[in-house]
Amino acid sequence: MRRRSFLRAAVIGGGVAAFSGGLWTGAAVGGPIRRVAESPYGPLLPADDNGIELPEGFTSRLVAQSGEKVEGTSYTWHDAPDGGACFVDGDGWIYVSNSEIEPGGGVGAVRFDSGGGIADAYRILDDTRRNCAGGATPWNTWLSCEEVGYGYVFETDPWGAKDAVRRDAMGKFNHEAAACDPVRKVIYLTEDEPDGCFYRFRPDNWGDLGAGGLLEVLVAGDGTSGKATWAEVPTPTPDDGDTPTREQVADAKHFDGGEGCYYAADKCWFTAKGENQVWQFNAADDTFELAYDGDGELGGVDNVTGTSFGDVYVAEDGGNMEICIITPDDVVAPVVRVNGQDESELCGPAFNPAGDRLYFSSQRGTSGSSSGGITYEITARSATDPGPVIPRLGGMTGR
């Protein structure tokens, strides 16, 4: 499918920063996805001192490097930074970042003050395996997922005040990402296998994952759209070597390499890197469709995030190392391009609460090694400038 409506509804909650008027010239609403040279923020300029191409008025900052202490703190940034998210912290915010190494894994965090200065950095999860992606919960925890066969989900505290807890009821499989649906009170989960599945977890007590719950798998035909149903996974925590969860329900629908997922306005968007696809699950009526079938506009679709203006941002694993925006007008365009890091991948895109800063990591940096990871911050124009700015993420609560 090349024709569909991509995020027509905006993300629930939150405001948006003002845009300066029409963002696209000649955008054909409802037309097929097409690549264009420039995003709503304008064309990419030559690379800055960090090797990053950005629109005019945007700037980049190196926040942390693997193996080095985060500036002004005693915390040594972890190897292979991967999935991440931001959390409100008073007038500031916290960015959490997974570490996709084995053994070791875990999660680190950087706390920022109201002006974006680094106030602290610390560890919130240790001694796990290949923590790849995950997802933020409405009750301000970070679900960090192990990307290994028979891996687990760990619920962590972005402030580091509470011990991380393994949530067995969420399944034991090659986890990738998680996205919370506060309307139906479920959590969607992707699986990074060539025949991976799309799951939902229904907690017995929303807001308390320790109370257990029900793990279900999406059941549908072989088509690229249609009606879906859900079936209970008989043994959500199989012993190592036993029948994996993805093989326990005969009619489960399979996706080649499930990656990032993102919930917004009754829809869960998730990527399948094996075939370079973006899928949409419509939670309101249990339907699904192939929203983007890769044909060159995006390469190596991976982690995803979004804004309350209705845009989706996709980080590339490989390709030409871009973070691209996909707009409600069915247009894809680069917003960030990283040069000189072809053996890396971009991951962990997340907006701060105000929506004027975007965080992401290059997992292997310029070295091509897990020990060479780099985490960046992109700062947009302020809302008082005449040009457009990045919209607020919205829907976040404080602590």
GUDOZA-666459 format. One record per residue (C-alpha): residue number from 1; residue in three letters; y, x, z. Coordinates in nm, 3 decimals. Layout:
BEGIN
+-----+------+---------+---------+---------+
| seq | type |      c2 |      c1 |      c3 |
+-----+------+---------+---------+---------+
| NUM |  Ala |       Y |       X |       Z |
...
+-----+------+---------+---------+---------+
This chain:
BEGIN
+-----+------+---------+---------+---------+
| seq | type |      c2 |      c1 |      c3 |
+-----+------+---------+---------+---------+
|   1 |  Met |   0.000 |   0.000 |   0.000 |
|   2 |  Arg |   0.342 |   0.131 |  -0.095 |
|   3 |  Arg |   0.547 |  -0.183 |  -0.030 |
|   4 |  Arg |   0.596 |  -0.309 |   0.322 |
|   5 |  Ser |   0.857 |  -0.365 |   0.587 |
|   6 |  Phe |   0.897 |  -0.058 |   0.809 |
|   7 |  Leu |   1.035 |  -0.135 |   1.154 |
|   8 |  Arg |   1.252 |  -0.431 |   1.055 |
|   9 |  Ala |   1.293 |  -0.513 |   1.423 |
|  10 |  Ala |   1.474 |  -0.270 |   1.648 |
|  11 |  Val |   1.323 |  -0.124 |   1.960 |
|  12 |  Ile |   1.344 |  -0.357 |   2.259 |
|  13 |  Gly |   1.620 |  -0.274 |   2.506 |
|  14 |  Gly |   1.892 |  -0.014 |   2.516 |
|  15 |  Gly |   2.210 |   0.024 |   2.319 |
|  16 |  Val |   2.289 |   0.232 |   2.017 |
|  17 |  Ala |   2.564 |   0.478 |   1.950 |
|  18 |  Ala |   2.812 |   0.362 |   1.689 |
|  19 |  Phe |   2.749 |   0.440 |   1.324 |
|  20 |  Ser |   3.033 |   0.475 |   1.082 |
|  21 |  Gly |   2.932 |   0.204 |   0.840 |
|  22 |  Gly |   2.691 |   0.204 |   0.546 |
|  23 |  Leu |   2.439 |   0.480 |   0.590 |
|  24 |  Trp |   2.258 |   0.470 |   0.261 |
|  25 |  Thr |   2.389 |   0.444 |  -0.091 |
|  26 |  Gly |   2.173 |   0.233 |  -0.317 |
|  27 |  Ala |   1.890 |   0.188 |  -0.066 |
|  28 |  Ala |   1.647 |  -0.070 |  -0.199 |
|  29 |  Val |   1.542 |  -0.278 |   0.100 |
|  30 |  Gly |   1.174 |  -0.367 |   0.083 |
|  31 |  Gly |   1.107 |  -0.120 |  -0.199 |
|  32 |  Pro |   0.840 |   0.148 |  -0.198 |
|  33 |  Ile |   0.889 |   0.443 |   0.034 |
|  34 |  Arg |   1.068 |   0.716 |  -0.155 |
|  35 |  Arg |   1.193 |   1.061 |  -0.071 |
|  36 |  Val |   1.566 |   1.124 |  -0.092 |
|  37 |  Ala |   1.758 |   1.446 |  -0.050 |
|  38 |  Glu |   1.963 |   1.350 |   0.251 |
|  39 |  Ser |   1.935 |   1.139 |   0.563 |
|  40 |  Pro |   2.201 |   0.906 |   0.708 |
|  41 |  Tyr |   2.354 |   1.217 |   0.862 |
|  42 |  Gly |   2.404 |   1.397 |   0.530 |
|  43 |  Pro |   2.233 |   1.686 |   0.351 |
|  44 |  Leu |   2.075 |   1.978 |   0.529 |
|  45 |  Leu |   2.295 |   2.287 |   0.539 |
|  46 |  Pro |   2.178 |   2.650 |   0.519 |
|  47 |  Ala |   1.976 |   2.766 |   0.819 |
|  48 |  Asp |   2.161 |   2.854 |   1.139 |
|  49 |  Asp |   2.093 |   3.159 |   1.356 |
|  50 |  Asn |   1.772 |   2.994 |   1.483 |
|  51 |  Gly |   1.643 |   2.947 |   1.130 |
|  52 |  Ile |   1.694 |   2.570 |   1.143 |
|  53 |  Glu |   1.853 |   2.361 |   0.868 |
|  54 |  Leu |   2.054 |   2.068 |   1.002 |
|  55 |  Pro |   2.316 |   1.819 |   0.879 |
|  56 |  Glu |   2.682 |   1.904 |   0.923 |
|  57 |  Gly |   2.800 |   1.878 |   1.284 |
|  58 |  Phe |   2.454 |   1.921 |   1.436 |
|  59 |  Thr |   2.362 |   2.232 |   1.634 |
|  60 |  Ser |   2.038 |   2.386 |   1.760 |
|  61 |  Arg |   1.960 |   2.560 |   2.086 |
|  62 |  Leu |   1.652 |   2.754 |   2.188 |
|  63 |  Val |   1.544 |   2.602 |   2.521 |
|  64 |  Ala |   1.226 |   2.792 |   2.598 |
|  65 |  Gln |   0.980 |   3.045 |   2.456 |
|  66 |  Ser |   0.614 |   3.085 |   2.542 |
|  67 |  Gly |   0.553 |   3.371 |   2.783 |
|  68 |  Glu |   0.917 |   3.396 |   2.887 |
|  69 |  Lys |   1.096 |   3.250 |   3.186 |
|  70 |  Val |   1.308 |   2.945 |   3.112 |
|  71 |  Glu |   1.670 |   3.054 |   3.150 |
|  72 |  Gly |   1.793 |   3.028 |   3.509 |
|  73 |  Thr |   1.450 |   2.941 |   3.648 |
|  74 |  Ser |   1.135 |   3.117 |   3.768 |
|  75 |  Tyr |   0.902 |   2.914 |   3.542 |
|  76 |  Thr |   0.730 |   3.093 |   3.254 |
|  77 |  Trp |   0.710 |   2.858 |   2.955 |
|  78 |  His |   0.358 |   2.771 |   2.852 |
|  79 |  Asp |   0.177 |   2.866 |   2.534 |
|  80 |  Ala |   0.136 |   2.624 |   2.243 |
|  81 |  Pro |   0.392 |   2.359 |   2.349 |
|  82 |  Asp |   0.291 |   2.025 |   2.198 |
|  83 |  Gly |   0.357 |   1.655 |   2.271 |
|  84 |  Gly |   0.656 |   1.566 |   2.486 |
|  85 |  Ala |   0.888 |   1.295 |   2.617 |
|  86 |  Cys |   1.216 |   1.253 |   2.804 |
|  87 |  Phe |   1.273 |   1.075 |   3.136 |
|  88 |  Val |   1.598 |   0.969 |   3.303 |
|  89 |  Asp |   1.680 |   1.177 |   3.611 |
|  90 |  Gly |   1.999 |   1.047 |   3.774 |
|  91 |  Asp |   2.282 |   1.160 |   3.545 |
|  92 |  Gly |   2.050 |   1.405 |   3.372 |
|  93 |  Trp |   1.703 |   1.398 |   3.222 |
|  94 |  Ile |   1.366 |   1.572 |   3.216 |
|  95 |  Tyr |   1.174 |   1.687 |   2.908 |
|  96 |  Val |   0.799 |   1.724 |   2.961 |
|  97 |  Ser |   0.583 |   1.931 |   2.726 |
|  98 |  Asn |   0.206 |   1.962 |   2.688 |
|  99 |  Ser |   0.025 |   2.292 |   2.638 |
| 100 |  Glu |  -0.247 |   2.279 |   2.373 |
| 101 |  Ile |  -0.458 |   2.575 |   2.483 |
| 102 |  Glu |  -0.810 |   2.604 |   2.621 |
| 103 |  Pro |  -0.871 |   2.698 |   2.890 |
| 104 |  Gly |  -0.548 |   2.633 |   3.076 |
| 105 |  Gly |  -0.380 |   2.342 |   2.906 |
| 106 |  Gly |  -0.156 |   2.145 |   3.136 |
| 107 |  Val |   0.206 |   2.030 |   3.121 |
| 108 |  Gly |   0.541 |   2.191 |   3.191 |
| 109 |  Ala |   0.882 |   2.032 |   3.239 |
| 110 |  Val |   1.249 |   2.124 |   3.205 |
| 111 |  Arg |   1.513 |   1.936 |   3.404 |
| 112 |  Phe |   1.862 |   1.908 |   3.257 |
| 113 |  Asp |   2.187 |   1.821 |   3.433 |
| 114 |  Ser |   2.436 |   1.564 |   3.304 |
| 115 |  Gly |   2.596 |   1.818 |   3.072 |
| 116 |  Gly |   2.268 |   1.937 |   2.923 |
| 117 |  Gly |   2.249 |   2.256 |   3.130 |
| 118 |  Ile |   1.906 |   2.367 |   3.247 |
| 119 |  Ala |   1.873 |   2.288 |   3.617 |
| 120 |  Asp |   1.505 |   2.367 |   3.674 |
| 121 |  Ala |   1.167 |   2.418 |   3.508 |
| 122 |  Tyr |   0.823 |   2.379 |   3.662 |
| 123 |  Arg |   0.458 |   2.284 |   3.617 |
| 124 |  Ile |   0.328 |   1.928 |   3.657 |
| 125 |  Leu |  -0.037 |   1.968 |   3.544 |
| 126 |  Asp |  -0.280 |   2.262 |   3.551 |
| 127 |  Asp |  -0.638 |   2.353 |   3.464 |
| 128 |  Thr |  -0.704 |   2.105 |   3.182 |
| 129 |  Arg |  -0.801 |   2.155 |   2.817 |
| 130 |  Arg |  -0.593 |   2.142 |   2.499 |
| 131 |  Asn |  -0.332 |   1.892 |   2.615 |
| 132 |  Cys |  -0.208 |   1.773 |   2.280 |
| 133 |  Ala |  -0.002 |   1.453 |   2.275 |
| 134 |  Gly |   0.034 |   1.165 |   2.520 |
| 135 |  Gly |   0.286 |   0.896 |   2.606 |
| 136 |  Ala |   0.545 |   0.786 |   2.859 |
| 137 |  Thr |   0.483 |   0.479 |   3.076 |
| 138 |  Pro |   0.739 |   0.215 |   3.178 |
| 139 |  Trp |   0.688 |   0.326 |   3.540 |
| 140 |  Asn |   0.807 |   0.679 |   3.457 |
| 141 |  Thr |   0.488 |   0.880 |   3.436 |
| 142 |  Trp |   0.361 |   1.097 |   3.152 |
| 143 |  Leu |   0.011 |   1.040 |   3.016 |
| 144 |  Ser |  -0.116 |   1.379 |   2.899 |
| 145 |  Cys |  -0.419 |   1.368 |   2.671 |
| 146 |  Glu |  -0.694 |   1.628 |   2.623 |
| 147 |  Glu |  -0.774 |   1.692 |   2.258 |
| 148 |  Val |  -1.135 |   1.794 |   2.309 |
| 149 |  Gly |  -1.465 |   1.617 |   2.266 |
| 150 |  Tyr |  -1.525 |   1.412 |   2.581 |
| 151 |  Gly |  -1.168 |   1.473 |   2.696 |
| 152 |  Tyr |  -0.966 |   1.273 |   2.947 |
| 153 |  Val |  -0.619 |   1.128 |   3.003 |
| 154 |  Phe |  -0.421 |   1.261 |   3.300 |
| 155 |  Glu |  -0.134 |   1.067 |   3.455 |
| 156 |  Thr |   0.139 |   1.308 |   3.566 |
| 157 |  Asp |   0.468 |   1.290 |   3.755 |
| 158 |  Pro |   0.761 |   1.432 |   3.551 |
| 159 |  Trp |   0.930 |   1.532 |   3.879 |
| 160 |  Gly |   0.623 |   1.719 |   4.000 |
| 161 |  Ala |   0.638 |   1.550 |   4.340 |
| 162 |  Lys |   0.300 |   1.376 |   4.302 |
| 163 |  Asp |  -0.030 |   1.530 |   4.202 |
| 164 |  Ala |  -0.159 |   1.455 |   3.855 |
| 165 |  Val |  -0.457 |   1.217 |   3.845 |
| 166 |  Arg |  -0.736 |   1.190 |   3.588 |
| 167 |  Arg |  -0.769 |   0.833 |   3.459 |
| 168 |  Asp |  -1.136 |   0.803 |   3.368 |
| 169 |  Ala |  -1.118 |   0.434 |   3.280 |
| 170 |  Met |  -0.899 |   0.519 |   2.980 |
| 171 |  Gly |  -1.201 |   0.674 |   2.811 |
| 172 |  Lys |  -1.366 |   1.007 |   2.753 |
| 173 |  Phe |  -1.313 |   1.115 |   2.394 |
| 174 |  Asn |  -1.102 |   1.344 |   2.175 |
| 175 |  His |  -0.772 |   1.198 |   2.289 |
| 176 |  Glu |  -0.448 |   1.246 |   2.100 |
| 177 |  Ala |  -0.160 |   1.011 |   2.188 |
| 178 |  Ala |  -0.081 |   0.702 |   2.394 |
| 179 |  Ala |   0.181 |   0.426 |   2.361 |
| 180 |  Cys |   0.254 |   0.152 |   2.616 |
| 181 |  Asp |   0.301 |  -0.211 |   2.517 |
| 182 |  Pro |   0.485 |  -0.374 |   2.810 |
| 183 |  Val |   0.466 |  -0.722 |   2.654 |
| 184 |  Arg |   0.088 |  -0.746 |   2.640 |
| 185 |  Lys |   0.049 |  -0.490 |   2.921 |
| 186 |  Val |  -0.183 |  -0.261 |   2.729 |
| 187 |  Ile |  -0.185 |   0.104 |   2.626 |
| 188 |  Tyr |  -0.278 |   0.205 |   2.271 |
| 189 |  Leu |  -0.469 |   0.531 |   2.218 |
| 190 |  Thr |  -0.544 |   0.745 |   1.913 |
| 191 |  Glu |  -0.842 |   0.976 |   1.857 |
| 192 |  Asp |  -0.824 |   1.301 |   1.662 |
| 193 |  Glu |  -1.157 |   1.298 |   1.481 |
| 194 |  Pro |  -1.236 |   1.262 |   1.108 |
| 195 |  Asp |  -1.389 |   0.926 |   1.202 |
| 196 |  Gly |  -1.163 |   0.857 |   1.499 |
| 197 |  Cys |  -1.082 |   0.512 |   1.630 |
| 198 |  Phe |  -0.778 |   0.322 |   1.751 |
| 199 |  Tyr |  -0.817 |   0.194 |   2.108 |
| 200 |  Arg |  -0.636 |  -0.017 |   2.359 |
| 201 |  Phe |  -0.670 |   0.005 |   2.734 |
| 202 |  Arg |  -0.607 |  -0.306 |   2.943 |
| 203 |  Pro |  -0.532 |  -0.201 |   3.303 |
| 204 |  Asp |  -0.652 |  -0.434 |   3.577 |
| 205 |  Asn |  -0.311 |  -0.389 |   3.738 |
| 206 |  Trp |  -0.017 |  -0.306 |   3.508 |
| 207 |  Gly |   0.167 |  -0.015 |   3.661 |
| 208 |  Asp |  -0.136 |   0.110 |   3.856 |
| 209 |  Leu |  -0.381 |   0.287 |   3.627 |
| 210 |  Gly |  -0.588 |   0.386 |   3.928 |
| 211 |  Ala |  -0.705 |   0.026 |   3.958 |
| 212 |  Gly |  -0.923 |   0.067 |   3.650 |
| 213 |  Gly |  -0.933 |  -0.149 |   3.340 |
| 214 |  Leu |  -1.103 |  -0.229 |   3.011 |
| 215 |  Leu |  -1.125 |   0.007 |   2.710 |
| 216 |  Glu |  -1.150 |  -0.168 |   2.373 |
| 217 |  Val |  -1.171 |  -0.044 |   2.014 |
| 218 |  Leu |  -1.009 |  -0.191 |   1.702 |
| 219 |  Val |  -1.255 |  -0.377 |   1.481 |
| 220 |  Ala |  -1.158 |  -0.448 |   1.121 |
| 221 |  Gly |  -1.284 |  -0.413 |   0.767 |
| 222 |  Asp |  -1.244 |  -0.122 |   0.528 |
| 223 |  Gly |  -0.922 |  -0.255 |   0.377 |
| 224 |  Thr |  -0.569 |  -0.126 |   0.419 |
| 225 |  Ser |  -0.448 |  -0.450 |   0.575 |
| 226 |  Gly |  -0.585 |  -0.758 |   0.740 |
| 227 |  Lys |  -0.680 |  -0.926 |   1.062 |
| 228 |  Ala |  -0.811 |  -0.720 |   1.351 |
| 229 |  Thr |  -1.011 |  -0.796 |   1.660 |
| 230 |  Trp |  -1.102 |  -0.590 |   1.964 |
| 231 |  Ala |  -1.444 |  -0.506 |   2.107 |
| 232 |  Glu |  -1.525 |  -0.363 |   2.446 |
| 233 |  Val |  -1.646 |  -0.003 |   2.445 |
| 234 |  Pro |  -1.984 |  -0.027 |   2.625 |
| 235 |  Thr |  -1.972 |   0.320 |   2.785 |
| 236 |  Pro |  -1.611 |   0.446 |   2.800 |
| 237 |  Thr |  -1.705 |   0.765 |   2.991 |
| 238 |  Pro |  -2.024 |   0.893 |   2.826 |
| 239 |  Asp |  -2.185 |   1.209 |   2.956 |
| 240 |  Asp |  -2.122 |   1.513 |   2.738 |
| 241 |  Gly |  -2.363 |   1.496 |   2.445 |
| 242 |  Asp |  -2.423 |   1.122 |   2.473 |
| 243 |  Thr |  -2.311 |   0.872 |   2.208 |
| 244 |  Pro |  -1.933 |   0.912 |   2.176 |
| 245 |  Thr |  -1.707 |   0.611 |   2.219 |
| 246 |  Arg |  -1.620 |   0.599 |   1.847 |
| 247 |  Glu |  -1.987 |   0.540 |   1.760 |
| 248 |  Gln |  -2.065 |   0.277 |   2.022 |
| 249 |  Val |  -1.928 |  -0.028 |   1.834 |
| 250 |  Ala |  -2.079 |  -0.072 |   1.489 |
| 251 |  Asp |  -1.782 |  -0.246 |   1.326 |
| 252 |  Ala |  -1.509 |  -0.023 |   1.469 |
| 253 |  Lys |  -1.244 |   0.077 |   1.217 |
| 254 |  His |  -1.215 |   0.451 |   1.163 |
| 255 |  Phe |  -0.912 |   0.667 |   1.085 |
| 256 |  Asp |  -0.917 |   1.026 |   0.962 |
| 257 |  Gly |  -0.753 |   1.235 |   1.231 |
| 258 |  Gly |  -0.553 |   1.000 |   1.454 |
| 259 |  Glu |  -0.235 |   1.168 |   1.576 |
| 260 |  Gly |   0.092 |   1.037 |   1.723 |
| 261 |  Cys |   0.155 |   0.675 |   1.814 |
| 262 |  Tyr |   0.472 |   0.489 |   1.908 |
| 263 |  Tyr |   0.525 |   0.130 |   2.025 |
| 264 |  Ala |   0.835 |  -0.071 |   1.934 |
| 265 |  Ala |   0.908 |  -0.443 |   1.911 |
| 266 |  Asp |   0.552 |  -0.579 |   1.898 |
| 267 |  Lys |   0.432 |  -0.303 |   1.666 |
| 268 |  Cys |   0.243 |   0.018 |   1.729 |
| 269 |  Trp |   0.290 |   0.287 |   1.465 |
| 270 |  Phe |   0.033 |   0.566 |   1.447 |
| 271 |  Thr |  -0.042 |   0.852 |   1.211 |
| 272 |  Ala |  -0.368 |   0.972 |   1.056 |
| 273 |  Lys |  -0.321 |   1.331 |   0.949 |
| 274 |  Gly |  -0.645 |   1.368 |   0.752 |
| 275 |  Glu |  -0.517 |   1.142 |   0.474 |
| 276 |  Asn |  -0.146 |   1.179 |   0.553 |
| 277 |  Gln |  -0.104 |   0.813 |   0.648 |
| 278 |  Val |   0.114 |   0.604 |   0.877 |
| 279 |  Trp |  -0.040 |   0.279 |   1.002 |
| 280 |  Gln |   0.117 |  -0.025 |   1.164 |
| 281 |  Phe |  -0.061 |  -0.248 |   1.414 |
| 282 |  Asn |   0.118 |  -0.578 |   1.472 |
| 283 |  Ala |   0.036 |  -0.671 |   1.830 |
| 284 |  Ala |   0.192 |  -1.017 |   1.802 |
| 285 |  Asp |  -0.079 |  -1.147 |   1.567 |
| 286 |  Asp |  -0.345 |  -0.874 |   1.571 |
| 287 |  Thr |  -0.292 |  -0.765 |   1.212 |
| 288 |  Phe |  -0.274 |  -0.417 |   1.067 |
| 289 |  Glu |  -0.149 |  -0.251 |   0.750 |
| 290 |  Leu |  -0.120 |   0.088 |   0.592 |
| 291 |  Ala |   0.254 |   0.144 |   0.615 |
| 292 |  Tyr |   0.272 |   0.482 |   0.441 |
| 293 |  Asp |   0.006 |   0.632 |   0.217 |
| 294 |  Gly |   0.088 |   0.999 |   0.178 |
| 295 |  Asp |   0.184 |   1.108 |  -0.170 |
| 296 |  Gly |   0.404 |   1.408 |  -0.107 |
| 297 |  Glu |   0.709 |   1.277 |   0.080 |
| 298 |  Leu |   0.562 |   1.386 |   0.414 |
| 299 |  Gly |   0.316 |   1.665 |   0.479 |
| 300 |  Gly |   0.082 |   1.672 |   0.777 |
| 301 |  Val |   0.209 |   1.363 |   0.960 |
| 302 |  Asp |   0.175 |   1.424 |   1.333 |
| 303 |  Asn |   0.378 |   1.328 |   1.642 |
| 304 |  Val |   0.615 |   1.031 |   1.606 |
| 305 |  Thr |   0.904 |   0.886 |   1.802 |
| 306 |  Gly |   1.176 |   0.632 |   1.730 |
| 307 |  Thr |   1.521 |   0.500 |   1.808 |
| 308 |  Ser |   1.664 |   0.165 |   1.903 |
| 309 |  Phe |   1.832 |   0.150 |   1.561 |
| 310 |  Gly |   1.488 |   0.098 |   1.408 |
| 311 |  Asp |   1.423 |   0.444 |   1.265 |
| 312 |  Val |   1.099 |   0.638 |   1.306 |
| 313 |  Tyr |   1.096 |   1.019 |   1.326 |
| 314 |  Val |   0.782 |   1.201 |   1.209 |
| 315 |  Ala |   0.712 |   1.567 |   1.288 |
| 316 |  Glu |   0.513 |   1.763 |   1.033 |
| 317 |  Asp |   0.210 |   1.979 |   1.103 |
| 318 |  Gly |   0.249 |   2.220 |   0.815 |
| 319 |  Gly |   0.413 |   2.106 |   0.494 |
| 320 |  Asn |   0.766 |   2.240 |   0.481 |
| 321 |  Met |   0.808 |   2.217 |   0.859 |
| 322 |  Glu |   1.038 |   1.917 |   0.881 |
| 323 |  Ile |   1.116 |   1.632 |   1.113 |
| 324 |  Cys |   1.178 |   1.340 |   0.883 |
| 325 |  Ile |   1.342 |   1.004 |   0.943 |
| 326 |  Ile |   1.184 |   0.689 |   0.795 |
| 327 |  Thr |   1.441 |   0.412 |   0.790 |
| 328 |  Pro |   1.411 |   0.033 |   0.780 |
| 329 |  Asp |   1.516 |   0.067 |   0.414 |
| 330 |  Asp |   1.186 |   0.236 |   0.328 |
| 331 |  Val |   1.341 |   0.577 |   0.273 |
| 332 |  Val |   1.215 |   0.908 |   0.406 |
| 333 |  Ala |   1.443 |   1.209 |   0.437 |
| 334 |  Pro |   1.451 |   1.535 |   0.635 |
| 335 |  Val |   1.674 |   1.562 |   0.943 |
| 336 |  Val |   1.544 |   1.899 |   1.064 |
| 337 |  Arg |   1.382 |   2.183 |   0.867 |
| 338 |  Val |   1.252 |   2.500 |   1.033 |
| 339 |  Asn |   1.238 |   2.818 |   0.824 |
| 340 |  Gly |   1.016 |   3.122 |   0.863 |
| 341 |  Gln |   0.747 |   2.950 |   1.070 |
| 342 |  Asp |   0.496 |   2.843 |   0.806 |
| 343 |  Glu |   0.195 |   2.912 |   1.028 |
| 344 |  Ser |   0.319 |   2.677 |   1.299 |
| 345 |  Glu |   0.356 |   2.300 |   1.339 |
| 346 |  Leu |   0.637 |   2.084 |   1.473 |
| 347 |  Cys |   0.554 |   1.860 |   1.769 |
| 348 |  Gly |   0.685 |   1.680 |   2.075 |
| 349 |  Pro |   0.995 |   1.509 |   1.927 |
| 350 |  Ala |   1.182 |   1.313 |   2.195 |
| 351 |  Phe |   1.539 |   1.192 |   2.248 |
| 352 |  Asn |   1.732 |   1.231 |   2.571 |
| 353 |  Pro |   1.850 |   0.904 |   2.733 |
| 354 |  Ala |   2.189 |   0.907 |   2.556 |
| 355 |  Gly |   2.021 |   0.969 |   2.222 |
| 356 |  Asp |   2.253 |   1.255 |   2.129 |
| 357 |  Arg |   1.994 |   1.531 |   2.181 |
| 358 |  Leu |   1.656 |   1.567 |   2.017 |
| 359 |  Tyr |   1.390 |   1.796 |   2.166 |
| 360 |  Phe |   1.089 |   1.935 |   1.981 |
| 361 |  Ser |   0.866 |   2.241 |   1.970 |
| 362 |  Ser |   0.734 |   2.476 |   1.707 |
| 363 |  Gln |   0.390 |   2.527 |   1.853 |
| 364 |  Arg |   0.327 |   2.879 |   1.723 |
| 365 |  Gly |   0.680 |   2.985 |   1.634 |
| 366 |  Thr |   0.742 |   3.282 |   1.407 |
| 367 |  Ser |   0.431 |   3.468 |   1.520 |
| 368 |  Gly |   0.175 |   3.209 |   1.414 |
| 369 |  Ser |   0.011 |   3.249 |   1.753 |
| 370 |  Ser |  -0.014 |   3.007 |   2.046 |
| 371 |  Ser |   0.169 |   3.266 |   2.255 |
| 372 |  Gly |   0.471 |   3.240 |   2.025 |
| 373 |  Gly |   0.569 |   2.877 |   2.085 |
| 374 |  Ile |   0.938 |   2.780 |   2.086 |
| 375 |  Thr |   1.102 |   2.463 |   2.221 |
| 376 |  Tyr |   1.434 |   2.358 |   2.071 |
| 377 |  Glu |   1.718 |   2.115 |   2.136 |
| 378 |  Ile |   1.919 |   1.959 |   1.855 |
| 379 |  Thr |   2.259 |   1.822 |   1.957 |
| 380 |  Ala |   2.427 |   1.557 |   1.744 |
| 381 |  Arg |   2.793 |   1.483 |   1.691 |
| 382 |  Ser |   2.953 |   1.298 |   1.978 |
| 383 |  Ala |   3.016 |   0.925 |   1.948 |
| 384 |  Thr |   3.390 |   0.995 |   1.928 |
| 385 |  Asp |   3.353 |   1.197 |   1.608 |
| 386 |  Pro |   3.417 |   1.021 |   1.276 |
| 387 |  Gly |   3.063 |   1.080 |   1.148 |
| 388 |  Pro |   2.742 |   0.902 |   1.250 |
| 389 |  Val |   2.538 |   1.011 |   1.549 |
| 390 |  Ile |   2.175 |   0.982 |   1.650 |
| 391 |  Pro |   2.113 |   0.637 |   1.807 |
| 392 |  Arg |   2.005 |   0.592 |   2.167 |
| 393 |  Leu |   1.636 |   0.574 |   2.235 |
| 394 |  Gly |   1.684 |   0.280 |   2.474 |
| 395 |  Gly |   1.442 |   0.108 |   2.706 |
| 396 |  Met |   1.439 |   0.388 |   2.962 |
| 397 |  Thr |   1.479 |   0.344 |   3.333 |
| 398 |  Gly |   1.609 |   0.578 |   3.599 |
| 399 |  Arg |   1.461 |   0.712 |   3.916 |
+-----+------+---------+---------+---------+
